[in-house]
Amino acid sequence: MPSAQPFAPDEMETGRRMFAAPWAFATAASSLASLPAMAGLEIAFAGRSNVGKSSLINALVGQNALARTSHTPGRTQDLIFFSAGGPLTLVDMPGYGYAAVAKEKVAAWTGLIHDFLRGRANLARVLVMIDARHGLKDADIPVLDTLDRAAVSYQIVLTKADDTKTAALADTVAKVTAALAKHPAAYPEILVTSSRTGAGIPELRASLARLLAERAPV
């Protein structure tokens, strides 16, 4: 699916170089008190459990096992920070919408996520992963509402596009685009990706390179 805002060759190259660097685990936080000091810019990855969030992070950085992937919902219980030593930090957030975890755990993780979203001044954008095969689900809406209330810019990234026929994918993009019109903090452009084939990954890298350039101090 072509980008609504085509990226210039230099943005594509900058994005490629930015994620060609060796990324590594930096720290994990299970509470506000254990969050690392704010530095540079952060991009957070949110999404329902098993939406392919960890696989997307691994595809983005070109590493097979930076973010842990699991078929067990709720395995990622902390905010996980990854760094390549530069001005950008990636934050893997606990998946939401799972049912096989104690309600008290879910409440604790949800509280941490919402506090993080509301209080992280250097959080440049949240990438909300949506399964291209299913589109927006009920579990996604409270997260979008929280981001709206916190005035945190967020962008929808469709995952698993390779498992979706062209017509169905176009229909999903149209429906999600229409739904986003009701959400003031939503970035209007939807990115369509496949971690398995690599489709859309160069554009995702370029979009983050563009964001970093826009937010760089003058």
C-alpha positions as CSV (number, residue, x, y, z in Angstrom):
1,M,0.0,0.0,0.0
2,P,1.6,3.3,-1.0
3,S,2.4,5.9,1.7
4,A,0.1,8.9,1.8
5,Q,3.3,11.0,2.3
6,P,6.1,9.5,0.1
7,F,9.4,9.5,1.8
8,A,12.4,11.1,0.1
9,P,15.4,8.8,-0.7
10,D,17.5,10.5,2.0
11,E,14.8,9.8,4.6
12,M,14.7,6.1,3.6
13,E,18.5,6.0,3.8
14,T,18.5,7.8,7.2
15,G,15.9,5.3,8.5
16,R,17.9,2.4,7.2
17,R,21.1,3.6,8.9
18,M,19.4,4.4,12.1
19,F,18.1,0.8,12.5
20,A,21.2,-0.8,11.1
21,A,23.0,0.1,14.3
22,P,23.2,-2.7,16.9
23,W,20.2,-2.3,19.2
24,A,20.2,-3.9,22.6
25,F,18.1,-4.2,25.7
26,A,18.5,-1.2,28.0
27,T,16.3,-1.7,31.0
28,A,12.8,-2.8,32.1
29,A,10.4,-1.0,34.3
30,S,7.5,-2.5,36.3
31,S,6.5,0.7,38.1
32,L,6.8,4.5,37.7
33,A,9.6,4.5,40.2
34,S,11.7,2.2,38.1
35,L,11.4,4.1,34.9
36,P,14.7,5.3,33.5
37,A,15.5,9.0,33.4
38,M,14.1,10.8,30.4
39,A,16.7,11.3,27.7
40,G,16.3,11.9,23.9
41,L,13.1,10.7,22.3
42,E,11.1,7.6,22.9
43,I,8.8,5.7,20.6
44,A,6.5,3.2,22.3
45,F,4.9,0.2,20.7
46,A,1.4,-0.8,21.9
47,G,-1.0,-3.4,20.8
48,R,-3.2,-6.3,21.7
49,S,-1.5,-9.5,22.8
50,N,-0.3,-11.6,19.8
51,V,-0.8,-8.7,17.4
52,G,2.8,-9.2,16.3
53,K,4.4,-6.3,18.2
54,S,7.6,-8.1,19.2
55,S,8.0,-9.5,15.7
56,L,7.6,-6.0,14.3
57,I,10.3,-4.5,16.6
58,N,12.6,-7.3,15.6
59,A,12.0,-6.7,11.9
60,L,12.4,-2.9,12.4
61,V,15.9,-3.3,13.9
62,G,16.8,-6.3,11.7
63,Q,17.5,-8.6,14.6
64,N,15.7,-11.9,15.2
65,A,15.6,-11.9,19.0
66,L,15.8,-8.4,20.4
67,A,12.2,-8.4,21.5
68,R,10.9,-11.7,22.9
69,T,8.1,-13.2,20.9
70,S,5.6,-15.6,22.6
71,H,2.4,-17.4,21.8
72,T,1.4,-16.9,25.5
73,P,-0.7,-13.8,26.0
74,G,0.6,-11.4,28.7
75,R,4.2,-12.6,28.7
76,T,5.6,-9.1,28.4
77,Q,4.7,-7.7,31.8
78,D,7.0,-4.7,32.0
79,L,7.9,-1.7,29.9
80,I,11.0,-2.8,28.0
81,F,13.4,-0.2,26.7
82,F,15.8,-0.8,23.8
83,S,18.6,1.5,22.7
84,A,21.3,1.8,20.1
85,G,23.2,4.5,22.0
86,G,21.7,7.3,20.0
87,P,18.9,9.8,20.6
88,L,16.1,7.3,20.0
89,T,14.8,4.7,22.5
90,L,12.2,2.1,21.6
91,V,9.7,1.0,24.3
92,D,7.9,-2.3,24.1
93,M,4.7,-2.0,26.2
94,P,2.7,-4.9,27.7
95,G,0.1,-6.3,25.4
96,Y,-3.5,-5.6,26.2
97,G,-6.8,-7.4,25.6
98,Y,-5.7,-10.8,27.0
99,A,-7.9,-13.0,29.1
100,A,-5.5,-15.7,30.5
101,V,-4.0,-13.4,33.1
102,A,-5.2,-12.6,36.7
103,K,-7.3,-9.5,36.7
104,E,-5.1,-7.9,39.4
105,K,-2.1,-8.2,37.1
106,V,-4.1,-6.7,34.2
107,A,-5.1,-3.8,36.4
108,A,-1.5,-3.2,37.5
109,W,-0.1,-3.3,34.0
110,T,-2.9,-1.1,32.7
111,G,-2.3,1.5,35.4
112,L,1.4,1.5,34.6
113,I,0.8,2.0,30.9
114,H,-1.7,4.8,31.4
115,D,0.7,6.6,33.9
116,F,3.6,6.2,31.4
117,L,1.5,7.6,28.6
118,R,0.3,10.6,30.6
119,G,3.6,11.5,32.2
120,R,6.5,10.8,29.8
121,A,7.4,14.2,28.3
122,N,9.9,12.8,25.9
123,L,7.5,10.3,24.4
124,A,7.4,11.4,20.8
125,R,4.9,8.9,19.4
126,V,3.1,5.7,20.2
127,L,2.8,3.2,17.4
128,V,-0.4,1.2,18.0
129,M,-0.3,-2.2,16.3
130,I,-3.5,-3.4,14.7
131,D,-3.9,-6.8,13.1
132,A,-4.7,-6.2,9.4
133,R,-6.8,-9.3,9.3
134,H,-9.2,-8.0,12.0
135,G,-9.0,-4.2,12.1
136,L,-9.9,-2.2,15.3
137,K,-11.4,-4.2,18.1
138,D,-13.2,-3.2,21.3
139,A,-10.0,-3.6,23.3
140,D,-8.2,-1.0,21.2
141,I,-10.6,1.9,21.8
142,P,-9.8,2.6,25.5
143,V,-6.1,2.8,24.6
144,L,-6.8,5.3,21.8
145,D,-9.1,7.3,24.2
146,T,-6.3,7.4,26.8
147,L,-3.8,8.6,24.2
148,D,-6.3,11.3,23.1
149,R,-6.8,12.5,26.7
150,A,-3.0,12.5,27.3
151,A,-2.5,14.4,24.0
152,V,0.1,11.8,23.0
153,S,0.6,11.6,19.3
154,Y,0.0,8.1,18.0
155,Q,0.0,6.3,14.7
156,I,-1.7,3.1,13.6
157,V,0.5,0.4,12.2
158,L,-1.2,-2.6,10.6
159,T,0.6,-5.8,11.1
160,K,0.4,-9.2,9.3
161,A,-0.6,-7.6,6.0
162,D,0.8,-10.6,4.1
163,D,-2.1,-12.7,5.5
164,T,-4.7,-10.3,4.1
165,K,-6.0,-10.2,0.6
166,T,-5.6,-6.9,-1.2
167,A,-9.3,-6.0,-1.3
168,A,-9.8,-6.9,2.4
169,L,-6.7,-4.9,3.3
170,A,-8.0,-1.8,1.5
171,D,-11.3,-2.2,3.3
172,T,-9.5,-2.4,6.7
173,V,-7.4,0.7,5.9
174,A,-10.6,2.6,4.9
175,K,-12.5,1.6,8.1
176,V,-9.6,2.4,10.4
177,T,-9.0,5.7,8.7
178,A,-12.7,6.6,9.2
179,A,-12.6,5.6,12.8
180,L,-9.4,7.7,13.4
181,A,-11.3,10.9,12.4
182,K,-12.9,10.7,15.9
183,H,-9.6,10.6,17.6
184,P,-7.8,14.0,17.8
185,A,-4.3,12.7,18.8
186,A,-4.2,10.1,15.9
187,Y,-1.7,10.7,13.2
188,P,-3.7,10.5,9.9
189,E,-1.4,8.2,8.0
190,I,-1.6,4.5,8.5
191,L,1.4,2.3,7.9
192,V,0.9,-1.2,6.5
193,T,3.5,-3.8,7.4
194,S,4.5,-7.4,7.4
195,S,7.2,-8.6,9.7
196,R,7.4,-11.9,7.7
197,T,8.0,-10.4,4.2
198,G,9.5,-7.1,5.3
199,A,6.8,-5.1,3.5
200,G,6.4,-1.6,4.9
201,I,9.4,-1.9,7.2
202,P,11.6,0.6,5.3
203,E,8.7,3.1,5.3
204,L,8.3,2.6,9.1
205,R,12.0,3.3,9.6
206,A,11.8,6.4,7.4
207,S,8.8,7.7,9.3
208,L,10.7,7.5,12.6
209,A,13.7,9.1,11.0
210,R,11.4,12.0,9.8
211,L,9.9,12.3,13.3
212,L,13.4,12.4,14.9
213,A,14.4,15.1,12.5
214,E,11.3,17.1,13.2
215,R,11.7,16.9,17.0
216,A,15.5,17.5,17.0
217,P,16.4,20.5,19.0
218,V,17.3,23.6,16.9
